[in-house]
């Protein structure tokens, strides 16, 4: 039956308004998880939570090393901007989105049934109520979905569960230099909450979980001198607390059958001694995680780093030197994590130069010349320049994502 112009318009509007999926897929049974393999080597199977969100029994990805991703904030994911970003992925090398499930405000992407989230009202500011439908759209475009969960910088949790929070010497909430309250990273409950949100994200259909702010506050020494961490164990320091809780997250996320990945400071790979005062040591992550994501933004390195007076003006050389350090630190680590850097796709204030496609491609070139072919572009507004990306050359994206081609 042929449809006229108005008939076709009706079908499209009906599809967009339908509470299920825009793109139909077959019903599948959930396969057994192959526990003998590393999580990042497992096929990621798509689970069904309801008949209308039945996902196909085929792997979208077989290896987390193929990821070329864009960071997508919760507002972009929840708005029509998602379709623009999906079309950008269709026509370029992009094959993954990192989506805020919990950002650094403590707000969630979607309403949660996790008890702590319910208690603190984290769902009250949820950005979308149709996350499954939007994830199905990503799936239809063969886009690998990564859930980003911020851990220690959570002012909503800190203010509504003060017993889990960093205190000041007067007994109130300690706040950083921009007046944000932090939760106590020594407190086991903080990390269990993040793990519970991660498990829920996997059930919704995310293919990987990425944890950020896996650390203590990076504040001036005089301000930290006013901070009290009530949950600190006798004899335990910041590094030991982070390492212990990273293992907790890895164990719980891998039990859900997906990779456990971590964002960390870029300087962590280049610091020869210590934990930068925040509890992060490169080997502690590289030895247990599936993927480590050093944030090697040139604008975030201090003048003189790697011998450059203005690191922001040296995108290729800063990224090359930072990742060279990361590779060297990883060389003797058994079963080491994949390195997937965060690259700068934004201009910071008035710092020169502006980050155009030229600077972004220079960062990508630096990574790829070192054999690192997996990366994420970060722009806090989720605005990306097409000319910074290679056009999509393969006739079938499914051939790449299902078979893992391009390794």
N, C-alpha and C positions, 0 to 999 in steps of 0.2 A: 504494500500500500504506500503510495506516495503522499508526502505531507506538503502542504503549501507553506508559504513563508510564515504565516501565523501559527500553523500547526507545529512547525519546527521550533518556533520561539517558545511555545507552550511546553514542549518536551524538555528543552534546556532549562527553563525556569522550574519545572517540576523536579528535575534532577538536582538542581542547586538547593531547592527547598526541602528535599527529602531528608529526614533525620538520619538515614543510614549512609551508605557510601555512594559517592558519585560514580565510581568505577566498579562494576560488578566483578567478583572473583569467586572461585570455587570453594566449597567447604572442605576442610581438611581435619584429619586427626592429629593430635599433638604427639610428636615422636619422642622416644626415650632420649634423654640427654647422655651423650657419650662422655662419661666422666674421666676417661683415661687420657683424653687429649687436653692440651692447653685451651683455655676459653677462646683465645683469638684465632684458633685453628678450627673451631667448631662451626658447622653450618648454623646460621641463625634462622630458626624456624618461626613462622608466624602463627601465634596462638589465637584461638577463637574464644571470645568471652560471651558472645551472643550470636544467634544465627545470622542476624543482619550484618554482623562484623566478622564473618567467617573468613579466615585468611588462608591462602594457599599453602599446601604442604610442600614447599620448595624453598631452598635457601636463597635469600636475597644477596648475601655476601658469604664467602667462605674464608675471608682473610681480612682482618682489620688493617692490614698494611696498604690497602688500596685506596684509602680514604683521601679525597680532595674535597674539603668541606667549606661551607660558609656558616658563620655564627648568625643565628636567627633569634632575635629577642622575642619575648612573649607577645608583645604587641604586634610585631610583624607576622608571627605565626598565626595569630588569632584574627587577622584582618585580610582584606582582599590582596594585600601586599604579598601574601604567601603564593598566590597564583603567579605573580610577576617573578618571584624568585624561582618557582618551579620551572617556568618557561626559560629562565636564564640557565638553569641546570640542564634543561633539555638540549640547549644549543651550545653548551660548553663542556669542558672537562669536569665540571662539578658533579659529584655523585653522592654527596652527603650534606645534611644540615645538622648543626649543633643547636638544639632548641632549649631555651630556659624552661625547666620544669620548676625549679625554685631559684629565684635570683637573689641578689644581695639586699633586697628589701624584706625577704622572708615570705613574699607572696608566691602562690602556686599558679601553675599554668591552668589547672583544671581543679574542680572540686575533689577533695581527697576523703577517703574513709580511714586514713591512718589516725589512730586515737589522738596523738599529740597535735596533729594538724587541726583536728576538730576542736580540741580544747582551746587552742590559741586563736582560732578563727582565721587560719591561713587560707581557707577556701573563700573567705568573704571578698577577697580581692582577686579571685581567680579570673584569668583573662578569657577563657573559652569554656563552653560546655559541650562542645562536639569534637573533642580531641581525637576520638577514634576515626571519625569521618575524615578529619584533616590528615591523620596518619595514613589512612587508606589512599588518599590522594597522592601523598608522597610515594607510597608503595607503587601505585599505578605508574608513576614517573620514574620508578627504579631509583629512588633516593633513599639512602641509608639514614635512619633517624637515630640521632644520639641525644640522650637526655642529659642536660647539664644541671647539676645540683650543687648549689653553694652550701658549704657546711658551717664554718665558724662565724662568718659575718651574716648574722641573722637578727636584726633589731626587733622584729616582731616576736620571735621566740625569746629573746633576751628580756624584753619588757613584760611579756605576759607569763613567763616562767622565770622570775628573778632568781630562784634557787639554782638554776642552771647557768647563771650569768657571771661575768667578771664583775667584781665589786670594787668600789673605791674605798679609801681609808675611813670615810665617814659612814660607811655601811650602805650607801646608795649604789646605783649602777655606775660602773666606770664607762666612760665614753671616749672615743678617739678624737682626733683634732677637728673632725667635721661633725662632732656631736652624735656619732652613731654608737649604740650599745652593741657589745659583742657577747656571744655565749662563751662559756669556759671550755676551751679545747681539751682540758684534762677530764672533763665530765663524760663518762661513757654514754649517758643517755642522749647527748647531743649527736653522737655518731650513730647510735642505734636508730634515732629518728631519720637521719639521712639514709641509712640502709633500708628502712621501711619504705620511704618514699621511692627509693630506687627499685625495690621489688614491685611496687605498684606501677611504676613507669613501664617496666618490662611487661607486666600484665596488660597494660594499655596498648602495647605494640611497639615500644622503642626497642631498637636493636643493640644498643650499647648504652652504658651509663658512665658519665664523665663527672668527676667531683672537682670542685674549685674551692678556693679559700680553705685548703686543707693545711691549716697553719695557725699560728698565733698572730696577733696584730703586729704590723710593721710600723711602729710608732717611735718617736724620739725617746731616748733613754729616760729623760726626766718625766715624761708622761707615763711611761710604763712603770716607773718607780711608785706611782700611786695606785697601780692595779694589784688586786688581790684575786687569786684563783682558788676558790674554796675547795674544789675537787682535787687539787694536787695531792698526789700520793707522796709519802715520805721517801726522799731520795730520788724521785723521778724528775727528770728535766724535760724541757720542751721537745727536744729531739726524740726522746724515748716515748713520750706521750703520742706524738704524731706517728711514729713508726708502729706502735702498738695498735693504734686505731686504723691506720691504713690497712693493716693485715685483717682487721675486723671487716672493713668494707670489702676487701678483695674476696674474703671467704663467703660473705653473704651474697655478693653480686654474682660470683661464679656459680653458686648454688642455683641461681636463677637461669643459668645457661647462656649468659652474655659476657662480653669483655668488661673488665673493670679498669677504668682509665683515670688519669689524674693530671690536672693543670698545676704547674709549679713555676716559681720565679725563674726567668732565664738565667739570672746570675748564679742559681744553685749549681749549674753545671760547671761554672768557671771559678767558683770559690774553692780555694785549696784547703782551707780549714774552717771549721765551725759550721753553724746552721743558719747563718744570716740573722740570728736572733729570733727566728720565727719557727724553728723546729724542722726545717726542710734540709735534708742531705740527699744528694743525687742518688747514691747507691741504695738508700732505704726505699726509694720508689722503683728504681730500675730493676731491683732484684725480686720484686713481688708483683708488680702491676703488669697488665697486658700491654698497656700503652702509657707512655709518659709524654706530656705536652709542655715543653718549656716555652714560656712566653718571651720570645726573643725580639721584642719590639725595639728597634733602634732608638726611638724617642725616649725609652725608659732607662737607657744606660747613662751613667754619669759622665760628665766631661772627662776625658782622659782614658775611658774604658777602651781596652785593646789598643791603646796608643792614639786614639782619635780625639781631637779637641772637640768635635761636634759629631757624636755618634749618629744622630738623627740624619745627618747628611751623607751617611755611608751605608745605605741599606744592604748592598751586596756584601761588603767586607765585614760588617758587624754580624750579620746572620751567619756568614761563612765561619767566622772565628768562634762564635758562640756554639754553633753546632759541631765544629771540630772538637771543642772541649767536651761536649756531650758524648760524642763518639769515643773519644779517648777514655773518658771516665767509665764507659760501658764495656770497654774491650774485654776486661777480665771478669765481668759479671756473668755467672752461669744462668742460662735461660733468660737472658736479659729482655726487658720490655722493648717494644717497638718505640722508636722516637718519632713523634708526629708534632712538629713545631707549630705554635701559633705565630702567624705572621701579621705584620702591621698593614691594615688597609684603611687607615684613617690619618688625618693630619691633626697633630696635637697643638692646639692654640696657634700661636704665632711662630712656632718653631719652623725653621726652614730646613729642607724644602717642603712644599706641599706634596702629599703622597698621591701621585698620578699613576696610571697604569705602568709607566716606566719604572718607578721605584718598586712597585709591587712585583713586577716581573723579575726585577733584579734580586729580590728576596727569594722568590721561587727558584730562580737559577742557582743561587748559592746553595740551597738545600739539595736540589737535584744533582748538582755537580758532586756532592758528597755521597750520593746514592740514597738520599732520603726522598722518597717519592710520595709521601703521605704528609699532608699539611692542612691547617685550618686558617682561613682568613678571618680576622677580627675587625669589625667595625661596629661600635656600640649602637649605631642607628640602623644597622643591617642594610646599609646602602652600598652597593658594589658596582664597579665599573666593568662593563663587558669586555673592554679592550685589555683588561688585566688578565683575562682568561683565554686559554686556547680554545678554538672551536672544537666541537665534538666531531671526531673523525670516523669513529667506528659506526658501521651500518646498524648494529644492534647493541644498544646499551645492555640488554638482558644477557648477551653473550659475555660481556665483561663482568657484570655483577654476579651472575650465577656461577661462571666457571673460574672467576678470579684472574682472568686474563690481564696482562699488563704487569705481572710480577717481574 
